[in-house]
Amino acid sequence: MDSAGWTALVGQIVVVDTDSRFVYLGRLDRVEPDFLVMKDVDVHDRRESPSTKEQYIMDTKKFGVKPNRKEVSVRVTMVVSVSKLDDIVGF
């Protein structure tokens, strides 16, 4: 997908799920040819939490993103899905 397909998500707080053990929660700043560049990011290693990925994301929606990185570049080829945090449905 070229960067035009990402336009609606730029500037939004998003959840980036990857094909690695990491999930990224933060503001999508820009899209480059090979990377998503995010600001004020919570880089979460799914192996380091007793909660499920879904529970962690819902808790983040409820309590807010707690950044542990000022900026992160995520390789586009690793991205499995991207959602606005506001679009996450709780249960």
N, C-alpha and C positions, 0 to 999 in steps of 0.2 A: 504494500500500500504506500502511495506517495504521501507526502506531508499534508496535502490538501484534505485527505480523509480523516485527519486527526484534528482539524480546525475546531470542532465543537468541544473538544476536550482540553485544549490549551487554556491554561489559567484556572482550570478546575482541580479540586482535590480528587485524586483518582487512586484506585487500587490496581496495581499491575501484578498479575499472577504470571509467573515464569515457569519454564520447564526445569528449573533448578529448585533447590530447597528454600529459596528466598521469595518473599512477597514484599512489594514496595508500596507504601502509602504516603502520598504527598501531592504537591502541586505540580502538574505537568507544565513545564516552562516553555519547552519548544521540542520540535521533532526535527532531527537531522537525518540524513540518508541512512545511517547505520545505528543511530542511538535515539532513545527517548531521554531527554534531559529533564530531571525533576529537581525541585527545590524544597527545602524544609521537609525532609523525607525520614520516615520511619522504615529502616531496612530491617525486616523481621526474618530471622532464621527459624523456619517452622520446627526444626528439631529441638530448639531451645525453649520450648513452651509446653506446659502440660495441657493447654487448651487446644482445641481444633483450630484450623485456619479460619473457618467460618466464624467461630466464637470470637477469635481475636479481632477479626474485621468488624464484627458487630459491636464489640466493646470499643473499638476505635471510633466507630460512628457515634456511639453514645457519649464517650468521654473526650473525643478529639484526638487528632494526630499528635503524638509525642515524638518530635523529630530527634534523630540521632545522627543525622548528616545534613549539612547545609545544601549540598548538591550531589546528585547521583546521575550517572549515565548508564542506562540499561540498553544492552544490545537488542535491537528490534527482533532479530531472529530468535531470541530467547522468550519473547512475549507469547503467552498462551491466551491471555485475555486482559482487557482493560475496561474498568467500570468506574463511573463516577461514584464516589463514596455515598453521595445522597441517594443513589439508586439501589443501594444495598437494602434488602428487605430483612427485617428481624423476624424471629420466630419465638 
